[in-house]
Amino acid sequence: MTDPSAPKQAHATALPDPPVRVPAGVRLIASDVDGTLLHDWQPIPAPTVAAIRDCLSAGIPFVPVTGRPLRWLAPIHATVPELGPVICANGSIVYDLAQARVLTAHTVDGAVLRDFVGLVRERMPAAVLGFETLTGLLLEPGFRTRFPADATWIDPAHSPEVRDVVKVILRTGSRDSDAILAQVREVIGPVLHATHSNPRNGLVELSANGVTKARTLAAWCTEAGITADQVAAFGDMPNDIEMLEWAGHSYAMANGHPDALAAADGIAPAVLDGGIAEVLRTIAARR
């Protein structure tokens, strides 16, 4: 969900050396948003916006692929209104920014949700749940959020029956997202796909089993006649790992999560150190 309750690291400890290798022949760029395109809810830096437009002018689609829910996409559209489809909610939704409509959605099966809630209540009694749905955010009492006005608060007894869920979010008393994620995966097994997008905000995000940024991006590319080796992907966190592994050319941000860095082919500077702008400009020039 990318709820920024704790800041991500701003700068890299070291920049890539030798310089980032940039391929020719890229036909599509897929980029995470928070920590990759922009830093800590600030606007996308002007050089990155210009580089995105260079890619679009060169005929290379630029597809944001984000954990953000629908209601947090407006700033992206306002900054780069030329963009079309966005893959959001960690792959659960494809949304057309220009037309402001959902193109596809992968929701959590009702029986699966009931089983999941039962497991969590039994084995993680300190956990508090929230539900991103196609119509808004539902939160159980006690769920810590930076944007409480966004939420509708619900009785936990009603949680197993929430409909049209595209992403479940979970918190405990800890801010260690890696530790919570490991616990959630042990408790639920393959019932849902669990990940996180910030190691220090204590938020775990769960989608329908098998739904990831990579799976939805791959489906979108297949329809467009684009193969994995023609895609350049950028990301910084565990919810980007599958996408970084799938794309033919992938870059993790220098200040990203160690698992994202391990999954990528190359490293791009942190957002505040220039970010992905130079790589984008070079891709556009080599089209």
C-alpha atoms as an extended CHARMM CRD file, in Angstrom:
* protein
*
       287  EXT
         1         1  MET       CA              0.0000000000        0.0000000000        0.0000000000  PROA      1               0.0000000000
         2         2  THR       CA              3.0560000000        2.2030000000        0.4260000000  PROA      2               0.0000000000
         3         3  ASP       CA              1.6320000000        3.8820000000        3.5290000000  PROA      3               0.0000000000
         4         4  PRO       CA              4.6080000000        6.0920000000        4.4830000000  PROA      4               0.0000000000
         5         5  SER       CA              4.4210000000        5.7530000000        8.2510000000  PROA      5               0.0000000000
         6         6  ALA       CA              8.1900000000        5.4510000000        8.2810000000  PROA      6               0.0000000000
         7         7  PRO       CA             10.4940000000        7.0680000000        5.7230000000  PROA      7               0.0000000000
         8         8  LYS       CA             12.5470000000        5.0090000000        3.3370000000  PROA      8               0.0000000000
         9         9  GLN       CA             16.2630000000        5.6820000000        3.1540000000  PROA      9               0.0000000000
        10        10  ALA       CA             16.7390000000        8.8150000000        1.0550000000  PROA      10              0.0000000000
        11        11  HSD       CA             20.2090000000        8.4860000000       -0.4240000000  PROA      11              0.0000000000
        12        12  ALA       CA             22.3530000000        5.6040000000       -1.5310000000  PROA      12              0.0000000000
        13        13  THR       CA             25.4710000000        4.8560000000        0.4420000000  PROA      13              0.0000000000
        14        14  ALA       CA             27.2900000000        4.4270000000       -2.8670000000  PROA      14              0.0000000000
        15        15  LEU       CA             26.4440000000        5.0280000000       -6.5100000000  PROA      15              0.0000000000
        16        16  PRO       CA             26.8600000000        2.3130000000       -9.1380000000  PROA      16              0.0000000000
        17        17  ASP       CA             30.3860000000        1.7610000000      -10.2960000000  PROA      17              0.0000000000
        18        18  PRO       CA             30.9030000000        1.1500000000      -13.1790000000  PROA      18              0.0000000000
        19        19  PRO       CA             28.0830000000        3.3050000000      -14.7050000000  PROA      19              0.0000000000
        20        20  VAL       CA             24.6750000000        1.7160000000      -15.1760000000  PROA      20              0.0000000000
        21        21  ARG       CA             24.4970000000       -0.4880000000      -18.2720000000  PROA      21              0.0000000000
        22        22  VAL       CA             21.6120000000        0.6080000000      -20.5050000000  PROA      22              0.0000000000
        23        23  PRO       CA             20.2440000000       -1.6790000000      -23.2510000000  PROA      23              0.0000000000
        24        24  ALA       CA             19.0590000000       -0.7900000000      -26.7160000000  PROA      24              0.0000000000
        25        25  GLY       CA             15.7430000000       -1.9280000000      -28.1940000000  PROA      25              0.0000000000
        26        26  VAL       CA             13.5640000000       -1.4570000000      -25.1150000000  PROA      26              0.0000000000
        27        27  ARG       CA              9.8820000000       -1.2980000000      -26.1160000000  PROA      27              0.0000000000
        28        28  LEU       CA              8.2700000000       -0.7060000000      -22.7060000000  PROA      28              0.0000000000
        29        29  ILE       CA              9.3320000000        0.7490000000      -19.3750000000  PROA      29              0.0000000000
        30        30  ALA       CA              7.6950000000       -0.4140000000      -16.1450000000  PROA      30              0.0000000000
        31        31  SER       CA              8.4540000000        1.5500000000      -13.0020000000  PROA      31              0.0000000000
        32        32  ASP       CA              7.5090000000        1.4080000000       -9.3740000000  PROA      32              0.0000000000
        33        33  VAL       CA              6.4180000000        4.7760000000       -7.9740000000  PROA      33              0.0000000000
        34        34  ASP       CA              7.2950000000        5.3830000000       -4.3040000000  PROA      34              0.0000000000
        35        35  GLY       CA             11.0430000000        5.2240000000       -3.7230000000  PROA      35              0.0000000000
        36        36  THR       CA             11.6620000000        4.8200000000       -7.4550000000  PROA      36              0.0000000000
        37        37  LEU       CA              9.9350000000        7.6540000000       -9.3340000000  PROA      37              0.0000000000
        38        38  LEU       CA              9.5840000000        9.9200000000       -6.3200000000  PROA      38              0.0000000000
        39        39  HSD       CA             10.7350000000       10.2940000000       -2.7190000000  PROA      39              0.0000000000
        40        40  ASP       CA              8.4830000000       10.3960000000        0.3440000000  PROA      40              0.0000000000
        41        41  TRP       CA              5.3160000000       11.7270000000       -1.3050000000  PROA      41              0.0000000000
        42        42  GLN       CA              7.1370000000       14.5770000000       -3.0190000000  PROA      42              0.0000000000
        43        43  PRO       CA              6.3740000000       15.2770000000       -6.6910000000  PROA      43              0.0000000000
        44        44  ILE       CA              8.1990000000       13.3180000000       -9.3630000000  PROA      44              0.0000000000
        45        45  PRO       CA             11.4290000000       15.2970000000       -9.9460000000  PROA      45              0.0000000000
        46        46  ALA       CA             11.3540000000       17.4950000000      -13.0410000000  PROA      46              0.0000000000
        47        47  PRO       CA             14.3230000000       15.7440000000      -14.7260000000  PROA      47              0.0000000000
        48        48  THR       CA             12.5470000000       12.4030000000      -14.3470000000  PROA      48              0.0000000000
        49        49  VAL       CA              9.3190000000       13.8260000000      -15.7730000000  PROA      49              0.0000000000
        50        50  ALA       CA             11.2800000000       15.1470000000      -18.7380000000  PROA      50              0.0000000000
        51        51  ALA       CA             12.9470000000       11.7680000000      -19.2260000000  PROA      51              0.0000000000
        52        52  ILE       CA              9.5790000000       10.0040000000      -19.1300000000  PROA      52              0.0000000000
        53        53  ARG       CA              8.3810000000       12.3440000000      -21.8660000000  PROA      53              0.0000000000
        54        54  ASP       CA             11.5320000000       11.5780000000      -23.8710000000  PROA      54              0.0000000000
        55        55  CYS       CA             10.5770000000        7.8980000000      -23.7430000000  PROA      55              0.0000000000
        56        56  LEU       CA              6.9830000000        8.5870000000      -24.7390000000  PROA      56              0.0000000000
        57        57  SER       CA              8.1600000000       10.7650000000      -27.6350000000  PROA      57              0.0000000000
        58        58  ALA       CA             10.4010000000        7.8960000000      -28.7520000000  PROA      58              0.0000000000
        59        59  GLY       CA              7.3620000000        5.5990000000      -28.8650000000  PROA      59              0.0000000000
        60        60  ILE       CA              8.2110000000        3.7230000000      -25.6660000000  PROA      60              0.0000000000
        61        61  PRO       CA              5.2140000000        3.2880000000      -23.3310000000  PROA      61              0.0000000000
        62        62  PHE       CA              5.9070000000        4.1550000000      -19.6940000000  PROA      62              0.0000000000
        63        63  VAL       CA              3.7620000000        2.1150000000      -17.3030000000  PROA      63              0.0000000000
        64        64  PRO       CA              3.7680000000        2.9140000000      -13.5680000000  PROA      64              0.0000000000
        65        65  VAL       CA              3.5240000000       -0.3470000000      -11.6070000000  PROA      65              0.0000000000
        66        66  THR       CA              2.7630000000        0.4850000000       -8.0090000000  PROA      66              0.0000000000
        67        67  GLY       CA              1.3990000000       -0.7410000000       -4.7170000000  PROA      67              0.0000000000
        68        68  ARG       CA             -0.6930000000        2.4180000000       -4.4600000000  PROA      68              0.0000000000
        69        69  PRO       CA             -4.4830000000        2.1050000000       -4.3900000000  PROA      69              0.0000000000
        70        70  LEU       CA             -6.7370000000        3.8590000000       -6.8730000000  PROA      70              0.0000000000
        71        71  ARG       CA             -7.2730000000        6.9350000000       -4.7170000000  PROA      71              0.0000000000
        72        72  TRP       CA             -3.5230000000        7.7340000000       -4.6910000000  PROA      72              0.0000000000
        73        73  LEU       CA             -3.0600000000        7.8020000000       -8.4730000000  PROA      73              0.0000000000
        74        74  ALA       CA             -4.2980000000       11.3550000000       -9.1280000000  PROA      74              0.0000000000
        75        75  PRO       CA             -0.9230000000       13.0510000000       -8.4160000000  PROA      75              0.0000000000
        76        76  ILE       CA              0.7600000000       10.8360000000      -11.0170000000  PROA      76              0.0000000000
        77        77  HSD       CA             -1.8240000000       11.7720000000      -13.6270000000  PROA      77              0.0000000000
        78        78  ALA       CA             -1.5580000000       15.4550000000      -12.7240000000  PROA      78              0.0000000000
        79        79  THR       CA              2.2240000000       15.3890000000      -13.1800000000  PROA      79              0.0000000000
        80        80  VAL       CA              2.3390000000       13.3320000000      -16.3890000000  PROA      80              0.0000000000
        81        81  PRO       CA             -1.1490000000       13.4650000000      -17.9410000000  PROA      81              0.0000000000
        82        82  GLU       CA              0.1340000000       11.7510000000      -21.0970000000  PROA      82              0.0000000000
        83        83  LEU       CA              0.3340000000        8.4270000000      -19.2780000000  PROA      83              0.0000000000
        84        84  GLY       CA             -2.2640000000        5.7450000000      -20.0020000000  PROA      84              0.0000000000
        85        85  PRO       CA             -2.6180000000        2.4670000000      -18.0890000000  PROA      85              0.0000000000
        86        86  VAL       CA             -1.2400000000        2.1010000000      -14.5650000000  PROA      86              0.0000000000
        87        87  ILE       CA             -0.8490000000       -1.2320000000      -12.7930000000  PROA      87              0.0000000000
        88        88  CYS       CA             -1.6980000000       -0.5820000000       -9.1600000000  PROA      88              0.0000000000
        89        89  ALA       CA             -2.4580000000       -2.3490000000       -5.8770000000  PROA      89              0.0000000000
        90        90  ASN       CA              0.5440000000       -4.6210000000       -6.5060000000  PROA      90              0.0000000000
        91        91  GLY       CA             -0.9200000000       -5.9700000000       -9.7230000000  PROA      91              0.0000000000
        92        92  SER       CA             -4.5100000000       -6.3510000000       -8.5910000000  PROA      92              0.0000000000
        93        93  ILE       CA             -5.8170000000       -3.5340000000      -10.7970000000  PROA      93              0.0000000000
        94        94  VAL       CA             -5.0550000000       -2.1290000000      -14.2340000000  PROA      94              0.0000000000
        95        95  TYR       CA             -6.4010000000        1.4140000000      -14.3450000000  PROA      95              0.0000000000
        96        96  ASP       CA             -6.5630000000        3.8000000000      -17.2910000000  PROA      96              0.0000000000
        97        97  LEU       CA             -5.4490000000        7.2000000000      -16.0050000000  PROA      97              0.0000000000
        98        98  ALA       CA             -6.6110000000        9.0990000000      -19.0710000000  PROA      98              0.0000000000
        99        99  GLN       CA            -10.1130000000        7.6120000000      -19.0030000000  PROA      99              0.0000000000
       100       100  ALA       CA            -10.3130000000        7.2640000000      -15.2010000000  PROA      100             0.0000000000
       101       101  ARG       CA            -11.6360000000        3.7160000000      -15.3090000000  PROA      101             0.0000000000
       102       102  VAL       CA            -10.6930000000        0.2350000000      -14.1290000000  PROA      102             0.0000000000
       103       103  LEU       CA             -9.6850000000       -1.9950000000      -17.0210000000  PROA      103             0.0000000000
       104       104  THR       CA             -9.1270000000       -5.2350000000      -15.0870000000  PROA      104             0.0000000000
       105       105  ALA       CA             -9.2470000000       -6.2770000000      -11.4410000000  PROA      105             0.0000000000
       106       106  HSD       CA             -8.1960000000       -9.3850000000       -9.5080000000  PROA      106             0.0000000000
       107       107  THR       CA            -10.2140000000       -9.6170000000       -6.2950000000  PROA      107             0.0000000000
       108       108  VAL       CA             -9.7740000000      -11.9690000000       -3.3690000000  PROA      108             0.0000000000
       109       109  ASP       CA            -12.2300000000      -14.8690000000       -3.3640000000  PROA      109             0.0000000000
       110       110  GLY       CA            -14.7550000000      -14.6250000000       -0.5260000000  PROA      110             0.0000000000
       111       111  ALA       CA            -14.0830000000      -18.1050000000        0.8590000000  PROA      111             0.0000000000
       112       112  VAL       CA            -10.3290000000      -17.4570000000        0.7360000000  PROA      112             0.0000000000
       113       113  LEU       CA            -10.7990000000      -14.2030000000        2.6390000000  PROA      113             0.0000000000
       114       114  ARG       CA            -12.8360000000      -15.9180000000        5.3540000000  PROA      114             0.0000000000
       115       115  ASP       CA            -10.1690000000      -18.6080000000        5.7420000000  PROA      115             0.0000000000
       116       116  PHE       CA             -7.4310000000      -15.9730000000        5.8870000000  PROA      116             0.0000000000
       117       117  VAL       CA             -9.1840000000      -13.9020000000        8.5470000000  PROA      117             0.0000000000
       118       118  GLY       CA             -9.7510000000      -17.0440000000       10.5990000000  PROA      118             0.0000000000
       119       119  LEU       CA             -6.0650000000      -17.9920000000       10.4380000000  PROA      119             0.0000000000
       120       120  VAL       CA             -4.9740000000      -14.5140000000       11.4280000000  PROA      120             0.0000000000
       121       121  ARG       CA             -7.3880000000      -14.3270000000       14.3540000000  PROA      121             0.0000000000
       122       122  GLU       CA             -6.1710000000      -17.7150000000       15.6140000000  PROA      122             0.0000000000
       123       123  ARG       CA             -2.4300000000      -17.3810000000       15.1110000000  PROA      123             0.0000000000
       124       124  MET       CA             -1.7500000000      -13.6210000000       15.0400000000  PROA      124             0.0000000000
       125       125  PRO       CA             -4.1690000000      -12.1970000000       17.6180000000  PROA      125             0.0000000000
       126       126  ALA       CA             -2.3310000000       -8.8520000000       17.7590000000  PROA      126             0.0000000000
       127       127  ALA       CA             -2.8720000000       -8.2500000000       14.0430000000  PROA      127             0.0000000000
       128       128  VAL       CA             -5.2140000000       -5.5290000000       12.8100000000  PROA      128             0.0000000000
       129       129  LEU       CA             -6.5890000000       -5.7350000000        9.2780000000  PROA      129             0.0000000000
       130       130  GLY       CA             -7.5760000000       -3.3620000000        6.5270000000  PROA      130             0.0000000000
       131       131  PHE       CA             -9.0980000000       -3.9370000000        3.1060000000  PROA      131             0.0000000000
       132       132  GLU       CA             -8.4900000000       -2.0440000000       -0.1150000000  PROA      132             0.0000000000
       133       133  THR       CA            -11.5980000000       -2.5980000000       -2.2240000000  PROA      133             0.0000000000
       134       134  LEU       CA            -12.7720000000       -1.4030000000       -5.6140000000  PROA      134             0.0000000000
       135       135  THR       CA            -14.8670000000        1.2330000000       -3.8520000000  PROA      135             0.0000000000
       136       136  GLY       CA            -12.5780000000        2.3680000000       -1.0360000000  PROA      136             0.0000000000
       137       137  LEU       CA            -10.5860000000        1.5660000000        2.0920000000  PROA      137             0.0000000000
       138       138  LEU       CA            -12.0700000000       -0.3120000000        5.0620000000  PROA      138             0.0000000000
       139       139  LEU       CA            -10.1110000000       -0.4740000000        8.3250000000  PROA      139             0.0000000000
       140       140  GLU       CA            -10.5760000000       -2.2420000000       11.6440000000  PROA      140             0.0000000000
       141       141  PRO       CA            -10.3380000000       -0.0470000000       14.7700000000  PROA      141             0.0000000000
       142       142  GLY       CA             -6.7600000000        0.5270000000       15.8590000000  PROA      142             0.0000000000
       143       143  PHE       CA             -5.2850000000        0.3240000000       12.3620000000  PROA      143             0.0000000000
       144       144  ARG       CA             -2.5670000000        2.9830000000       12.1950000000  PROA      144             0.0000000000
       145       145  THR       CA             -2.7980000000        5.1320000000        9.0600000000  PROA      145             0.0000000000
       146       146  ARG       CA             -1.4480000000        8.4740000000        7.9280000000  PROA      146             0.0000000000
       147       147  PHE       CA             -4.7210000000        9.2210000000        6.1350000000  PROA      147             0.0000000000
       148       148  PRO       CA             -7.6040000000        8.3070000000        8.4790000000  PROA      148             0.0000000000
       149       149  ALA       CA            -10.0190000000       10.4570000000        6.4920000000  PROA      149             0.0000000000
       150       150  ASP       CA             -9.6010000000        8.0340000000        3.5660000000  PROA      150             0.0000000000
       151       151  ALA       CA            -11.0280000000        5.1340000000        5.5700000000  PROA      151             0.0000000000
       152       152  THR       CA            -14.3640000000        3.6820000000        6.5210000000  PROA      152             0.0000000000
       153       153  TRP       CA            -14.0220000000        2.0240000000        9.9290000000  PROA      153             0.0000000000
       154       154  ILE       CA            -15.6510000000       -1.3790000000       10.3210000000  PROA      154             0.0000000000
       155       155  ASP       CA            -16.4450000000       -3.8670000000       13.0720000000  PROA      155             0.0000000000
       156       156  PRO       CA            -13.8170000000       -6.6680000000       12.9370000000  PROA      156             0.0000000000
       157       157  ALA       CA            -16.6930000000       -9.1630000000       13.0430000000  PROA      157             0.0000000000
       158       158  HSD       CA            -17.5940000000       -7.9960000000        9.5310000000  PROA      158             0.0000000000
       159       159  SER       CA            -14.0910000000       -8.4220000000        8.1050000000  PROA      159             0.0000000000
       160       160  PRO       CA            -14.5910000000      -11.9680000000        6.7580000000  PROA      160             0.0000000000
       161       161  GLU       CA            -17.4860000000      -10.7430000000        4.6070000000  PROA      161             0.0000000000
       162       162  VAL       CA            -15.8980000000       -7.7080000000        2.9310000000  PROA      162             0.0000000000
       163       163  ARG       CA            -16.4770000000       -7.7980000000       -0.8210000000  PROA      163             0.0000000000
       164       164  ASP       CA            -14.4470000000       -6.7320000000       -3.8610000000  PROA      164             0.0000000000
       165       165  VAL       CA            -11.1520000000       -6.8410000000       -1.9600000000  PROA      165             0.0000000000
       166       166  VAL       CA             -8.1340000000       -6.1450000000       -4.1710000000  PROA      166             0.0000000000
       167       167  LYS       CA             -5.6240000000       -6.0020000000       -1.3270000000  PROA      167             0.0000000000
       168       168  VAL       CA             -5.6010000000       -6.9100000000        2.3440000000  PROA      168             0.0000000000
       169       169  ILE       CA             -3.2970000000       -4.9000000000        4.5960000000  PROA      169             0.0000000000
       170       170  LEU       CA             -2.0740000000       -6.0430000000        7.9920000000  PROA      170             0.0000000000
       171       171  ARG       CA             -0.3250000000       -4.4520000000       10.9370000000  PROA      171             0.0000000000
       172       172  THR       CA              0.8560000000       -5.6370000000       14.3390000000  PROA      172             0.0000000000
       173       173  GLY       CA              2.5630000000       -3.6290000000       17.0620000000  PROA      173             0.0000000000
       174       174  SER       CA              5.9000000000       -3.9340000000       15.2690000000  PROA      174             0.0000000000
       175       175  ARG       CA              7.3990000000       -1.6790000000       12.5950000000  PROA      175             0.0000000000
       176       176  ASP       CA              9.6900000000       -4.4350000000       11.2830000000  PROA      176             0.0000000000
       177       177  SER       CA              7.9920000000       -5.2530000000        7.9900000000  PROA      177             0.0000000000
       178       178  ASP       CA             10.4420000000       -8.0330000000        7.1110000000  PROA      178             0.0000000000
       179       179  ALA       CA              9.7350000000       -9.8590000000       10.3700000000  PROA      179             0.0000000000
       180       180  ILE       CA              5.9700000000       -9.4260000000       10.0620000000  PROA      180             0.0000000000
       181       181  LEU       CA              6.0750000000      -10.6320000000        6.4590000000  PROA      181             0.0000000000
       182       182  ALA       CA              7.9610000000      -13.7740000000        7.4660000000  PROA      182             0.0000000000
       183       183  GLN       CA              5.3970000000      -14.4660000000       10.1860000000  PROA      183             0.0000000000
       184       184  VAL       CA              2.4460000000      -13.8850000000        7.8400000000  PROA      184             0.0000000000
       185       185  ARG       CA              3.8780000000      -16.2210000000        5.2160000000  PROA      185             0.0000000000
       186       186  GLU       CA              4.4040000000      -18.9250000000        7.8330000000  PROA      186             0.0000000000
       187       187  VAL       CA              0.8480000000      -18.5400000000        9.1200000000  PROA      187             0.0000000000
       188       188  ILE       CA             -1.0830000000      -18.3700000000        5.8460000000  PROA      188             0.0000000000
       189       189  GLY       CA              1.0410000000      -20.3830000000        3.4120000000  PROA      189             0.0000000000
       190       190  PRO       CA             -0.1860000000      -19.9540000000       -0.1790000000  PROA      190             0.0000000000
       191       191  VAL       CA             -3.6580000000      -18.6650000000        0.7360000000  PROA      191             0.0000000000
       192       192  LEU       CA             -2.7380000000      -15.1380000000       -0.4320000000  PROA      192             0.0000000000
       193       193  HSD       CA              0.3790000000      -13.5280000000       -1.9110000000  PROA      193             0.0000000000
       194       194  ALA       CA              2.1220000000      -11.5160000000        0.8230000000  PROA      194             0.0000000000
       195       195  THR       CA              4.7250000000       -8.7890000000        0.4010000000  PROA      195             0.0000000000
       196       196  HSD       CA              5.6750000000       -5.3280000000        1.6600000000  PROA      196             0.0000000000
       197       197  SER       CA              6.8260000000       -1.9950000000        0.2300000000  PROA      197             0.0000000000
       198       198  ASN       CA              8.6350000000       -0.3840000000        3.1740000000  PROA      198             0.0000000000
       199       199  PRO       CA             10.8750000000       -2.2150000000        5.6540000000  PROA      199             0.0000000000
       200       200  ARG       CA             10.1970000000        0.1880000000        8.5160000000  PROA      200             0.0000000000
       201       201  ASN       CA              6.4700000000        0.9580000000        8.4800000000  PROA      201             0.0000000000
       202       202  GLY       CA              5.1720000000       -2.3970000000        9.7600000000  PROA      202             0.0000000000
       203       203  LEU       CA              2.7080000000       -2.8960000000        6.8970000000  PROA      203             0.0000000000
       204       204  VAL       CA              2.2250000000       -6.1870000000        5.0550000000  PROA      204             0.0000000000
       205       205  GLU       CA              0.1920000000       -6.2340000000        1.8290000000  PROA      205             0.0000000000
       206       206  LEU       CA             -1.6800000000       -9.2920000000        0.5470000000  PROA      206             0.0000000000
       207       207  SER       CA             -3.2300000000       -9.9340000000       -2.8540000000  PROA      207             0.0000000000
       208       208  ALA       CA             -5.0510000000      -12.8810000000       -4.3660000000  PROA      208             0.0000000000
       209       209  ASN       CA             -2.7690000000      -15.8980000000       -4.6830000000  PROA      209             0.0000000000
       210       210  GLY       CA             -0.4840000000      -15.5310000000       -7.6860000000  PROA      210             0.0000000000
       211       211  VAL       CA             -1.2610000000      -11.8550000000       -8.2470000000  PROA      211             0.0000000000
       212       212  THR       CA              1.9220000000       -9.8010000000       -8.4400000000  PROA      212             0.0000000000
       213       213  LYS       CA              3.1720000000       -6.7800000000      -10.3280000000  PROA      213             0.0000000000
       214       214  ALA       CA              5.0300000000       -9.1680000000      -12.6300000000  PROA      214             0.0000000000
       215       215  ARG       CA              2.0330000000      -11.3360000000      -13.4940000000  PROA      215             0.0000000000
       216       216  THR       CA             -0.1710000000       -8.4050000000      -14.4290000000  PROA      216             0.0000000000
       217       217  LEU       CA              2.6150000000       -6.6490000000      -16.3080000000  PROA      217             0.0000000000
       218       218  ALA       CA              3.3690000000       -9.8360000000      -18.2540000000  PROA      218             0.0000000000
       219       219  ALA       CA             -0.2940000000      -10.1660000000      -19.2520000000  PROA      219             0.0000000000
       220       220  TRP       CA             -0.3980000000       -6.5260000000      -20.3550000000  PROA      220             0.0000000000
       221       221  CYS       CA              2.7690000000       -6.9880000000      -22.4150000000  PROA      221             0.0000000000
       222       222  THR       CA              1.4620000000      -10.1720000000      -24.0490000000  PROA      222             0.0000000000
       223       223  GLU       CA             -1.6150000000       -8.3090000000      -25.2550000000  PROA      223             0.0000000000
       224       224  ALA       CA              0.6330000000       -5.5610000000      -26.6290000000  PROA      224             0.0000000000
       225       225  GLY       CA              2.9460000000       -8.0220000000      -28.3810000000  PROA      225             0.0000000000
       226       226  ILE       CA              5.9080000000       -7.1280000000      -26.1540000000  PROA      226             0.0000000000
       227       227  THR       CA              8.2300000000       -9.8020000000      -24.7610000000  PROA      227             0.0000000000
       228       228  ALA       CA             10.0030000000       -9.7840000000      -21.4070000000  PROA      228             0.0000000000
       229       229  ASP       CA             13.3790000000       -9.1200000000      -23.0190000000  PROA      229             0.0000000000
       230       230  GLN       CA             11.9590000000       -5.8810000000      -24.4760000000  PROA      230             0.0000000000
       231       231  VAL       CA             10.9840000000       -4.5250000000      -21.0470000000  PROA      231             0.0000000000
       232       232  ALA       CA             13.0630000000       -2.4040000000      -18.6800000000  PROA      232             0.0000000000
       233       233  ALA       CA             11.7780000000       -2.4080000000      -15.0990000000  PROA      233             0.0000000000
       234       234  PHE       CA             12.6720000000       -0.2750000000      -12.0840000000  PROA      234             0.0000000000
       235       235  GLY       CA             11.8950000000       -0.8890000000       -8.4020000000  PROA      235             0.0000000000
       236       236  ASP       CA             13.2040000000       -0.7640000000       -4.8660000000  PROA      236             0.0000000000
       237       237  MET       CA             11.2250000000       -3.0270000000       -2.5240000000  PROA      237             0.0000000000
       238       238  PRO       CA             10.1090000000       -6.6630000000       -2.0460000000  PROA      238             0.0000000000
       239       239  ASN       CA              6.8310000000       -6.0060000000       -3.8770000000  PROA      239             0.0000000000
       240       240  ASP       CA              8.9790000000       -5.2880000000       -6.9580000000  PROA      240             0.0000000000
       241       241  ILE       CA             11.0440000000       -8.4830000000       -6.8530000000  PROA      241             0.0000000000
       242       242  GLU       CA              8.9540000000      -10.6100000000       -9.2160000000  PROA      242             0.0000000000
       243       243  MET       CA              8.8170000000       -7.7590000000      -11.7410000000  PROA      243             0.0000000000
       244       244  LEU       CA             12.5720000000       -7.2050000000      -11.5550000000  PROA      244             0.0000000000
       245       245  GLU       CA             13.1680000000      -10.9070000000      -12.0870000000  PROA      245             0.0000000000
       246       246  TRP       CA             10.7100000000      -11.1400000000      -14.9980000000  PROA      246             0.0000000000
       247       247  ALA       CA             11.8270000000       -8.1390000000      -17.0380000000  PROA      247             0.0000000000
       248       248  GLY       CA             14.6530000000       -8.5900000000      -19.5160000000  PROA      248             0.0000000000
       249       249  HSD       CA             16.3940000000       -5.5130000000      -18.1030000000  PROA      249             0.0000000000
       250       250  SER       CA             15.8920000000       -4.5290000000      -14.4830000000  PROA      250             0.0000000000
       251       251  TYR       CA             17.2520000000       -1.8980000000      -12.1520000000  PROA      251             0.0000000000
       252       252  ALA       CA             16.9390000000       -1.6170000000       -8.3800000000  PROA      252             0.0000000000
       253       253  MET       CA             17.4180000000        1.7200000000       -6.6730000000  PROA      253             0.0000000000
       254       254  ALA       CA             20.7660000000        2.0020000000       -4.9260000000  PROA      254             0.0000000000
       255       255  ASN       CA             19.0830000000        2.5850000000       -1.5570000000  PROA      255             0.0000000000
       256       256  GLY       CA             16.5410000000       -0.1980000000       -2.0960000000  PROA      256             0.0000000000
       257       257  HSD       CA             15.8160000000       -3.3210000000       -0.0880000000  PROA      257             0.0000000000
       258       258  PRO       CA             18.5980000000       -5.9430000000       -0.2670000000  PROA      258             0.0000000000
       259       259  ASP       CA             16.2100000000       -8.4840000000       -1.8070000000  PROA      259             0.0000000000
       260       260  ALA       CA             15.2760000000       -6.0650000000       -4.5910000000  PROA      260             0.0000000000
       261       261  LEU       CA             18.9320000000       -5.3130000000       -5.2520000000  PROA      261             0.0000000000
       262       262  ALA       CA             19.6480000000       -9.0380000000       -5.4830000000  PROA      262             0.0000000000
       263       263  ALA       CA             16.7980000000       -9.5350000000       -7.9790000000  PROA      263             0.0000000000
       264       264  ALA       CA             17.8610000000       -6.7950000000      -10.4010000000  PROA      264             0.0000000000
       265       265  ASP       CA             20.3850000000       -6.7810000000      -13.2290000000  PROA      265             0.0000000000
       266       266  GLY       CA             21.6410000000       -3.2860000000      -12.4650000000  PROA      266             0.0000000000
       267       267  ILE       CA             21.4990000000       -0.4240000000       -9.9980000000  PROA      267             0.0000000000
       268       268  ALA       CA             20.1060000000        3.0840000000      -10.5020000000  PROA      268             0.0000000000
       269       269  PRO       CA             20.8930000000        6.0140000000       -8.2020000000  PROA      269             0.0000000000
       270       270  ALA       CA             18.4970000000        6.8230000000       -5.3840000000  PROA      270             0.0000000000
       271       271  VAL       CA             15.7540000000        9.3230000000       -6.2480000000  PROA      271             0.0000000000
       272       272  LEU       CA             17.5270000000       12.1820000000       -4.4730000000  PROA      272             0.0000000000
       273       273  ASP       CA             20.7450000000       11.3080000000       -6.3040000000  PROA      273             0.0000000000
       274       274  GLY       CA             19.1610000000       11.6080000000       -9.7460000000  PROA      274             0.0000000000
       275       275  GLY       CA             17.0150000000        8.4770000000       -9.7700000000  PROA      275             0.0000000000
       276       276  ILE       CA             16.1110000000        6.7760000000      -13.0280000000  PROA      276             0.0000000000
       277       277  ALA       CA             16.2100000000        9.8860000000      -15.2110000000  PROA      277             0.0000000000
       278       278  GLU       CA             19.5730000000        9.2350000000      -16.8690000000  PROA      278             0.0000000000
       279       279  VAL       CA             18.7300000000        5.6010000000      -17.6310000000  PROA      279             0.0000000000
       280       280  LEU       CA             15.4160000000        6.6940000000      -19.1740000000  PROA      280             0.0000000000
       281       281  ARG       CA             17.0870000000        9.3180000000      -21.3260000000  PROA      281             0.0000000000
       282       282  THR       CA             19.5770000000        6.7780000000      -22.6100000000  PROA      282             0.0000000000
       283       283  ILE       CA             16.8550000000        4.2070000000      -23.3510000000  PROA      283             0.0000000000
       284       284  ALA       CA             14.9300000000        6.8350000000      -25.3210000000  PROA      284             0.0000000000
       285       285  ALA       CA             18.0410000000        7.8090000000      -27.2760000000  PROA      285             0.0000000000
       286       286  ARG       CA             18.7620000000        4.1790000000      -28.1950000000  PROA      286             0.0000000000
       287       287  ARG       CA             15.2390000000        3.3740000000      -29.4240000000  PROA      287             0.0000000000
